[in-house]
Amino acid sequence: EPEVTQTPSHQVTQMGQEVILRCVPISNHLYFYWYRQILGQKVEFLVSFYNNEISEKSEIFDDQFSVERPDGSNFTLKIRSTKLEDSAMYFCASSEVWAGELFFGEGSRLTVL
Amino acid sequence: TQLLEQSPQFLSIQEGENLTVYCNSSSVFSSLQWYRQEPGEGPVLLVTVVTGGEVKKLKRLTFQFGDARKDSSLHITAAQPGDTGLYLCAGANINSGGSNYKLTFGKGTLLTVNP
């Protein structure tokens, strides 16, 4: 069964370092999303991406965050200068059609020290 | 800001019991989804409800969307240990232009079904 895959599963980094989280969405999907879940908190929307551009972003997604689809298969989330409060599980999701079922990856746990 | 409140936050029951968990909001959503999340994994969609008053059944799980499309419930009949997990509701928002789509999640109900 097709699935969304994410790497790394866990990354530990020092505050101020750049981090890139990678996602491979399901191959025929056109809509891509990043969500995050701080430990013990709710899953929060970060950004949606379609047709090689950001469709919508939340207030969490400030200028320290960026997304890219560099090669037609990967979908990356970059945090330029990590802060302690960026520690969270980051989930990538994709859907085939607009407002269609979202398929989530298993997440990348980011720990900022 | 749209909020979804889920209750109870934690629920521990014995195998064979019935249970209902709730998802409430003061906002109207275009649709509401229920997910189940296992530890260390991403949410997995169980059902989407769209129409006010809609009831959907998935084996022993019954989902209902409130008439005003602001609240929903999940009822599990004869719970089994395999039902253990975090149950999340998520409201879908479509922006005024109809071009963007995102989910607003509740914090979830952590269900434990003891054998």
Interface residues (C-beta under 8 A of the other chain):
Chain A: V4 Y31 Y33 Y35 Q41 K42 V43 E44 F45 S48 S55 E56 S58 F91 A93 W98 A99 E101 L102 F103 F104 G105 E106 G107
Chain B: S30 S31 G40 E41 G42 P43 V44 L45 T48 L88 A90 A92 I94 N95 S99 N100 Y101 K102 L103 T104 F105 G106 K107 G108
